[in-house]
Amino acid sequence: MDTQRVLIVADDPLARAGLAALLGGAEGCLVAGQTSARDDLPAALDVYRPDVIVWDPGWDPDFSADLLPDFGENAPPVVALLPDAGQAGSVWASGVRGLLRRSASAEQLTAAITAARLGLAALDPALMGALPLATPISIAAELTPRELDVLRLLAHGLPNKTIARQLEISDHTVKFHLNAILSKLGAQSRTEAVVLAIRLGLITV
């Protein structure tokens, strides 16, 4: 894989500098730019053209999580760094692709960045326990075979149009299945649905 362009987003200048230093020597990563979550995020995406966003939401995750949609619908995947598991639920629900602790090594962060770019979820095992977990048996009984097909393709990071083409169904039908999957899993994003399905043993990647 070619060099991955990374945009660091954090309100704390020291956090930005620390992440830039951590990734600066990491093979396969280029820190394209740094910005605050309070700045014009879409403009930063236009300027730096990142493949992945590394986001430190700080100690006010509720404020920062509200900003995530401002990255835009076609924004690159986001890997969030958290101080502890207490913030995991709210930040994960905002639609990030990866969750790591702030103490993550350069190797761990680089691996998460690569996974996110490939459309996969990257989760620190210590944070997974803080995410909502439904009952496997009840969900397995509720999901239809077609919904499981959609889930498997979602796990590979495929967009709706590609899923529709592979399953030979319409985009509208894919959206219908996706809404049903989110409802049955109690998930708030595609990424959360995939991770929950993997944890429940409904799909493998």
QUINOR-V781538 format. One record per residue. RES is the residue in three letters. NEAR is the number of other ideal C-beta (glycine too) atoms within 8 Angstrom. Layout:
# QUINOR-V781538
[[RES NEAR] [RES NEAR]]
This chain:
# QUINOR-V781538
[[MET 5] [ASP 3] [THR 6] [GLN 13] [ARG 11] [VAL 15] [LEU 16] [ILE 15] [VAL 13] [ALA 13] [ASP 9] [ASP 8] [PRO 5] [LEU 6] [ALA 11] [ARG 13] [ALA 8] [GLY 8] [LEU 14] [ALA 11] [ALA 8] [LEU 10] [LEU 15] [GLY 7] [GLY 6] [ALA 11] [GLU 4] [GLY 8] [CYS 11] [LEU 7] [VAL 11] [ALA 9] [GLY 10] [GLN 9] [THR 10] [SER 8] [ALA 13] [ARG 5] [ASP 8] [ASP 5] [LEU 13] [PRO 9] [ALA 8] [ALA 13] [LEU 14] [ASP 7] [VAL 7] [TYR 10] [ARG 7] [PRO 12] [ASP 7] [VAL 15] [ILE 14] [VAL 15] [TRP 14] [ASP 15] [PRO 13] [GLY 11] [TRP 4] [ASP 7] [PRO 12] [ASP 7] [PHE 7] [SER 14] [ALA 12] [ASP 8] [LEU 10] [LEU 12] [PRO 7] [ASP 7] [PHE 10] [GLY 8] [GLU 3] [ASN 3] [ALA 8] [PRO 10] [PRO 11] [VAL 16] [VAL 18] [ALA 13] [LEU 13] [LEU 15] [PRO 6] [ASP 6] [ALA 9] [GLY 5] [GLN 11] [ALA 12] [GLY 9] [SER 10] [VAL 15] [TRP 13] [ALA 10] [SER 11] [GLY 11] [VAL 14] [ARG 12] [GLY 15] [LEU 13] [LEU 15] [ARG 11] [ARG 8] [SER 3] [ALA 10] [SER 5] [ALA 9] [GLU 7] [GLN 10] [LEU 16] [THR 13] [ALA 9] [ALA 13] [ILE 15] [THR 11] [ALA 12] [ALA 16] [ARG 12] [LEU 7] [GLY 9] [LEU 11] [ALA 11] [ALA 12] [LEU 9] [ASP 10] [PRO 5] [ALA 7] [LEU 14] [MET 10] [GLY 6] [ALA 8] [LEU 13] [PRO 6] [LEU 6] [ALA 10] [THR 5] [PRO 9] [ILE 6] [SER 8] [ILE 13] [ALA 9] [ALA 6] [GLU 6] [LEU 11] [THR 6] [PRO 5] [ARG 8] [GLU 12] [LEU 11] [ASP 9] [VAL 14] [LEU 15] [ARG 9] [LEU 12] [LEU 14] [ALA 12] [HIS 9] [GLY 7] [LEU 9] [PRO 5] [ASN 9] [LYS 7] [THR 9] [ILE 13] [ALA 13] [ARG 7] [GLN 8] [LEU 11] [GLU 5] [ILE 6] [SER 6] [ASP 8] [HIS 6] [THR 9] [VAL 14] [LYS 9] [PHE 8] [HIS 11] [LEU 12] [ASN 8] [ALA 10] [ILE 15] [LEU 12] [SER 7] [LYS 10] [LEU 12] [GLY 7] [ALA 10] [GLN 6] [SER 11] [ARG 10] [THR 11] [GLU 14] [ALA 14] [VAL 13] [VAL 12] [LEU 15] [ALA 12] [ILE 13] [ARG 9] [LEU 11] [GLY 6] [LEU 11] [ILE 10] [THR 4] [VAL 6]]
